Amino acid sequence: MTNSRFYDCCLAECVLDGELATIALGQRLEPWLRAGDLIGLEGEMGAGKSVLARGMIQHALARDGQPDADIPSPTYTLVQHYSRIRPANDADKQHADMIWHVDLWRIDDPEDVLAFGLDEAMGQDICIIEWISKLGVYLPPHGLIISLIQSEKSQQSRIRTARFMATSSYAARWNTLLSAAGLIA
């Protein structure tokens, strides 16, 4: 999972009852994201990482007049790019952000991410990265890691816990986002 040496602050946890709740979580988070934000997704295969990413991206594309846009999983392509009109709560609505949806499942060597420019994108675009721990030494400290943990008792109902982790240096930024999204008081 994530490198606990860096991501040492558990900011919140919430229980998600199925796929619709996971999509709704993504929809609640997306309006508060800004250029340079990094959302790392962790969890076992089938835990809902792609579903959560799709919820964020669908919400952004719906604001851009594309509510039914196809959002394929980047498992085989490694990365999908989307242009995002900034939400109403953003003072600079005239510029678009790029969203990178990345799936590192097939990456064996963390240096492979340098080949497609992910290191640069993590500082200037919104990056939603599945299997983020595969970044190894390239995992920057400014992200929000969302670990999706499947309950052993609820394999049939798909209940999972979303745990939000950050580094102590960036905890205030992510606490602000989680508060704005209504996930913490």
N, C-alpha and C positions, 0 to 999 in steps of 0.2 A: 504494500500500500504506500501511502505517502511518507516522505522523510520526516519523521516526528521531530527531528533536530531543528527543522525550520518551521514547520507548520505545527506550532505548539499551543495554539489557543483555540479551544472549542468554543465557538461563539453562540451556537444554538443547535437544537435538534428539533425535528418535527416528524410526525408519523404521516405517511402517505398511504392511503387505502386504494391502491390500484393505479392503473395507467392514467385515468382521467385526473386524478389528484397530482400525479407526477407532471403531466402537461400543465396543469393549473399553476404549479409551483414555478415552472419555467416562465409562464406568462406573467406572473407576479414579479419575477426578478428582472426580466428584460428591459422594461422602461427605465430602470435606474442604472443600467450599464452605460459606460462611456468609453471613448477611445482609450486604448491602453489597458483596459481591464482584461483579466485572465480568469476564466472559470475552468477549474480542473475537475473532472468527473472520475470518480473511482467506484469500484464495486465489482462483484463477481459477474461473470457472463450472465446476461439476462436480468440484471438488477434494475435496469431502467435508465442507463446512461444516455442512450440514443433517444429515448422518449423524452427525457428532460431537456436535452439539447434541442430536439424538434419543437418542444413547447416554446422555448425562447425564440427560436428562429421564425416559427409560424407567427408569433405575436408581432415581431418586427416587420415581417413581410405583409401582414394584414394591414398595418398602418400605411404601407406603401401601395395599397390597392391590389395586393396579390394574396388574398385570403386562402386560395386553394393551390398555392404553389407547391410543386413537388419538392420534397426535402429528402433526398436519398441519403442513406448512411454512407459515410466515407470510408467504410471498412476496407474496400478494395482500392479506392482512389487516393486514400490517405487524407485528402483535404477537399472541402467544398467551400466556395466563397459566395457571400451574399452581400448585397448593398443594402444599407439600412438608413431610412430617413429617421432623423433624431426625434424622440418623443416630445410631447408638449411641455414636459417639465425641464427641458434642456434649453438654456438661454441662447445657444447657437444652433437654431433650427435650420439654417440655410445650408449646412454641410451634411453630407452623408458619411456614415461610418462603414467600414468593411467589417463583416463578421467572418471569421475563419472557423469552420467546424472541422475539427481534426480528430482522427481515430488512430491512435498509435499502437493498436493491437498487433499489427504486423511488423512493427519496428523492433529489430534485435539490438541495434547499436544506437545509443542516443545521438551520436554524431550524424546519423542519417537525417535528423530533422534540420540540420544546417543546409542540406542540399536544396530544400524547397522554401527556404527563407522564413521558417517559423520563428527563429530567434529574433529577427527584426520585427516581425508582425506582433510578437508578444509585447512590444513596447509602444506600438502605435495603433493597432487595431483591436477590436474585440475578439478574443480567442476563446473558444469553447473546445476544450481538449479532453477527449475520452482516453482513459488509461494514462493519465498524466504522470504517474510515477515512472513510466518508461523514459521520461526526459532525463532521469538520473541527475548528473551534475549540472545539466542545463535548466533545471527547474528553478525559475526565478522566485524571489521571495514575495512578490507583490500580488499574488493570486488569492482567490478564494477556492478552496478545495471542498467539493461536496461529495461526501462518501455516502453511497446508497447501500444500506445494509439490510439484506433480506432476513426477515424473522424466520427462524427455523420452525416455529410453530405454525406459520402461516403460508407455507409453500403454495397451497391451493388458492388462497385469496389474494396473493400478491401484495400483502402489507409489507412495507419497508420503512426504515428510518432514514431520513436525510440528516447527516451530520455536517455542519459547516465549520471548516477549519481555516485558520489564517496564521500568519506569522505575527508575533507581538508588534513588530514595526508597522504593520498595515492593519491591525485589528480595528482601529478607530474608523478607517475608511469603510471596511466591510460591515462593521456594526451600523454605520449610517445607512448603508444600502439595505441591510436586512430590516432595519427599523422602518425605512421608507416603504419597503415592500410589505410591511405589516407582519413580519415574521418574529420580531422581538419588540418588546415595549421600550 
